[in-house]
């Protein structure tokens, strides 16, 4: 089968389209014939081996896993002996291993049926970004109807999901993004939009009940200025391009320590791939409350360009690879 592989860390040029053996599944796994796969921060980090801290998981000197990619949508090609909820031919979306390929392996519990009203490209955009947005707002942020919610990076992969999910909870949503994405964020239902180049929300008088920051261009202390005294800050990712630790120090050290000294809650979010939350997102898509935004698509043969495009950070919504 065709797959995009890497044997070393480096720029996107280390990725090569070649033939490899068909993956073997375990009893509780599913073989998915990939129709589309999305690019996410771990994919960029896995290609570049940066920030260096990720090499503890990906391999110190060279990648342990040759094929990148986790998000995918496609059809079930084979099922393990203990798989009960899926059958060959079912259309699915979710998280797998090595999805920048014609075939990929996924645990049954990490897949859900693809909604009929969205494309494979849209479905592939959902798992990591959609789950992160849902779990950050609902679980970490404890979002409630009527709250004032600020989404920083509202025009990006996670942000476009977060705006729509926050609106589905009945929140009043303000999105922060670049001028090029203002109309997109408005179209997703944001009640107010801020061009970050023209206005610094941390200097304004508005106070929010919940802030989800997907960019982390401001310090935590500056973000707290825009938060109500009883509000919640959810710092999430960003800075993955920094050489040594990326945003790890902010999320794992600074945020917990600062939360002990201020009245507001600071809660980081760790995305968990699980079927029950994929089904929540499926329901939102089927009801028309959530539409995945795919900004750019590339064929499998141009995966190098897809990863480079993702790293530039300017795409509206998600970058998706079609297979």
Secondary structure, 3 states (H helix, E strand, C coil): CEEEECCCCCCHHHCEEEECCCCCCCCCEEEEEEEEEECCHHHHHHHHCCCHHHHHHHCCCCCCCCECCCEEEEEEEEECCCCCCCCCCCEEEEECECCCECEEEEEHHHEEECCCCCCHHHHHCCHHHHHHHHHHHHHHCCCCCCCEEEEECCCCHHHHHHHHHHHHCCCEEEEEECHHHHHHHHHCCCCEEEECCCCCHHHCCCCEEEEEECCCCCCHHHHHHCEEEEEEEEECCCCCCCCCCCCHHHHHHHHHHHHCCCCCEECCCCCCCCHHHHHHHHHHHHCCCCCCCEEEEEEHHHHHHHHHHHHHCCCCCEEEEEC
